[in-house]
Amino acid sequence: MDEYGIETRLRHLEHIVVGQSNQLPPQIKTTLIKRIDGLKKELHSVYKSNKLVQEFVDKYDTHAKLLDPTDSSLALERELLTTDTKLELILAAYDDLERFASQVKQVKGLEHVVSGAEYDALSVLGPELSPLEVKHAEQIKQLEEVTTKITKAMESYNGVVNTLSEIFIAWDDILGTMEAHVSAIERQRATA
């Protein structure tokens, strides 16, 4: 776990120094001091040639004390906040502190629930649960298969109903047309 982001900062620094190639320079068999001096020269040239890095370093230097994870935030608060400000903060948070204290009392009162004998049986019941988990996974697969089959059957049913509806509409149109023709013929015979 990279609590202070040191790993990320180091990778960013390597990216700035090495560039996009993702390849570190080959290991040269020189003393560590010479390698550090060479690295300092490279960093200085990157610093001088990169405006963004210069701005970052200037801003970081200004706020280094606030950004340094080794400094205690309590020590910073002691330095930055006056006694009156601290008192105001405590008074403003008084209701929250009271509510927190009552919640802690409630949790303390419910401690017997968590440490009951029923939880001791978990070590015994745990192995019995694993076969049920396997069976549950199988049932989920079966449910998915049945759901897929039902969905396909419903889609097929809907298709048949739609087709039959279209056929009945077409037959109704044909019958309506035929009735109109028969009525016209009967009127012609009656007038003739």
C-alpha positions as CSV (number, residue, x, y, z in Angstrom):
1,M,0.0,0.0,0.0
2,D,1.5,3.3,-1.1
3,E,0.1,5.5,1.7
4,Y,1.9,8.8,0.7
5,G,2.0,8.2,-3.1
6,I,5.7,7.8,-3.1
7,E,5.6,5.0,-5.7
8,T,3.5,7.2,-8.0
9,R,5.8,10.2,-7.5
10,L,8.8,8.0,-8.2
11,R,7.3,6.7,-11.4
12,H,6.4,10.2,-12.5
13,L,10.0,11.3,-11.8
14,E,11.3,8.4,-13.8
15,H,8.9,9.2,-16.7
16,I,10.2,12.8,-16.7
17,V,13.9,11.8,-16.6
18,V,13.7,8.8,-18.9
19,G,10.9,9.9,-21.1
20,Q,8.2,7.9,-22.9
21,S,10.5,5.0,-23.9
22,N,9.8,3.2,-20.6
23,Q,13.4,1.9,-20.6
24,L,15.8,2.8,-17.9
25,P,19.3,3.7,-18.9
26,P,21.7,0.7,-19.0
27,Q,23.5,0.1,-15.7
28,I,26.9,1.6,-15.8
29,K,29.6,0.2,-13.6
30,T,30.6,3.4,-11.8
31,T,30.5,4.5,-8.2
32,L,27.3,5.4,-6.6
33,I,28.4,9.0,-6.1
34,K,29.2,9.5,-9.8
35,R,25.8,8.0,-10.7
36,I,24.1,10.3,-8.2
37,D,26.0,13.3,-9.6
38,G,25.0,12.3,-13.2
39,L,21.4,12.0,-12.1
40,K,21.5,15.4,-10.4
41,K,22.9,16.9,-13.7
42,E,20.1,15.2,-15.7
43,L,17.4,16.4,-13.2
44,H,18.8,19.9,-13.3
45,S,18.7,19.9,-17.1
46,V,15.1,18.6,-17.1
47,Y,14.3,21.2,-14.5
48,K,15.8,24.0,-16.6
49,S,14.2,22.8,-19.9
50,N,10.7,22.0,-18.6
51,K,8.5,24.9,-17.6
52,L,5.8,22.7,-15.9
53,V,8.4,21.0,-13.7
54,Q,9.8,24.5,-12.7
55,E,6.2,25.6,-11.8
56,F,5.6,22.4,-9.8
57,V,8.9,22.8,-7.8
58,D,8.2,26.4,-7.1
59,K,4.7,25.6,-5.8
60,Y,5.9,22.6,-3.9
61,D,8.7,24.5,-2.2
62,T,6.2,27.1,-1.1
63,H,3.9,24.5,0.5
64,A,6.5,21.8,1.3
65,K,5.8,22.0,5.0
66,L,2.1,21.4,4.5
67,L,2.7,18.6,2.0
68,D,5.3,16.7,3.9
69,P,3.7,13.5,5.3
70,T,6.4,13.2,8.0
71,D,5.1,16.4,9.7
72,S,2.3,15.8,12.1
73,S,-1.0,17.4,11.2
74,L,-1.5,18.1,14.9
75,A,1.8,20.0,15.0
76,L,0.6,22.0,12.0
77,E,-2.7,22.7,13.6
78,R,-0.9,23.8,16.8
79,E,1.1,26.3,14.8
80,L,-1.6,27.5,12.4
81,L,-4.7,27.7,14.7
82,T,-5.1,30.1,17.5
83,T,-6.6,29.0,20.8
84,D,-9.9,30.9,20.1
85,T,-10.2,29.2,16.7
86,K,-9.6,25.8,18.3
87,L,-12.3,26.6,21.0
88,E,-14.7,27.6,18.2
89,L,-14.1,24.4,16.4
90,I,-14.7,22.3,19.5
91,L,-17.9,24.2,20.3
92,A,-19.2,23.9,16.7
93,A,-18.6,20.2,16.8
94,Y,-20.1,19.8,20.3
95,D,-23.4,18.3,19.0
96,D,-21.5,15.9,16.7
97,L,-19.3,14.8,19.6
98,E,-22.3,14.2,21.9
99,R,-24.0,12.2,19.1
100,F,-20.8,10.2,18.6
101,A,-20.4,9.5,22.3
102,S,-24.0,8.2,22.5
103,Q,-23.4,6.0,19.5
104,V,-20.3,4.6,21.1
105,K,-22.4,3.8,24.2
106,Q,-24.9,2.0,22.0
107,V,-22.2,0.0,20.4
108,K,-20.8,-0.9,23.7
109,G,-24.2,-2.0,24.9
110,L,-24.6,-4.2,21.8
111,E,-21.2,-5.8,22.2
112,H,-22.7,-9.0,23.6
113,V,-24.6,-9.5,20.3
114,V,-21.4,-9.7,18.3
115,S,-19.6,-11.9,20.8
116,G,-22.4,-14.4,21.2
117,A,-22.1,-18.2,21.1
118,E,-23.8,-18.3,17.8
119,Y,-20.7,-16.8,16.1
120,D,-18.6,-19.6,17.6
121,A,-20.7,-22.0,15.5
122,L,-19.5,-20.3,12.3
123,S,-16.3,-22.4,12.2
124,V,-18.5,-25.5,12.3
125,L,-21.1,-24.3,9.8
126,G,-18.7,-22.8,7.4
127,P,-17.6,-26.2,5.8
128,E,-21.3,-27.1,5.5
129,L,-21.9,-24.0,3.5
130,S,-19.4,-24.7,0.7
131,P,-21.4,-27.5,-0.9
132,L,-24.5,-25.3,-0.8
133,E,-22.5,-22.5,-2.6
134,V,-21.7,-24.9,-5.4
135,K,-25.3,-26.1,-5.7
136,H,-26.4,-22.4,-5.7
137,A,-24.1,-21.6,-8.6
138,E,-25.5,-24.6,-10.5
139,Q,-29.1,-23.4,-9.8
140,I,-28.2,-19.9,-11.0
141,K,-27.0,-21.4,-14.3
142,Q,-30.2,-23.5,-14.6
143,L,-32.2,-20.3,-13.9
144,E,-30.4,-18.5,-16.6
145,E,-31.1,-21.3,-19.1
146,V,-34.8,-21.5,-18.1
147,T,-35.1,-17.7,-18.4
148,T,-33.5,-17.9,-21.9
149,K,-35.9,-20.6,-23.0
150,I,-38.9,-18.7,-21.6
151,T,-37.8,-15.5,-23.3
152,K,-37.4,-17.4,-26.7
153,A,-40.8,-19.0,-26.2
154,M,-42.5,-15.7,-25.5
155,E,-40.8,-14.1,-28.5
156,S,-42.0,-17.0,-30.7
157,Y,-45.5,-16.7,-29.2
158,N,-45.5,-12.9,-29.8
159,G,-44.4,-13.6,-33.4
160,V,-47.3,-16.1,-34.0
161,V,-49.8,-13.7,-32.4
162,N,-48.6,-10.8,-34.6
163,T,-48.7,-13.0,-37.7
164,L,-52.3,-14.2,-36.9
165,S,-53.4,-10.7,-36.2
166,E,-52.0,-9.6,-39.6
167,I,-53.8,-12.5,-41.3
168,F,-57.1,-11.7,-39.6
169,I,-56.8,-8.1,-40.6
170,A,-56.1,-9.1,-44.2
171,W,-59.1,-11.5,-44.2
172,D,-61.3,-8.7,-42.7
173,D,-60.2,-6.4,-45.5
174,I,-60.9,-9.1,-48.1
175,L,-64.3,-9.9,-46.6
176,G,-65.2,-6.2,-46.4
177,T,-64.3,-5.8,-50.0
178,M,-66.3,-8.9,-51.0
179,E,-69.3,-7.7,-49.1
180,A,-69.1,-4.3,-50.8
181,H,-69.0,-6.0,-54.2
182,V,-71.9,-8.3,-53.4
183,S,-74.0,-5.4,-52.1
184,A,-73.2,-3.4,-55.3
185,I,-74.2,-6.4,-57.5
186,E,-77.4,-7.0,-55.5
187,R,-78.4,-3.3,-55.9
188,Q,-77.7,-3.5,-59.6
189,R,-80.0,-6.6,-59.9
190,A,-82.7,-5.0,-57.9
191,T,-82.7,-1.8,-60.0
192,A,-82.5,-3.8,-63.2
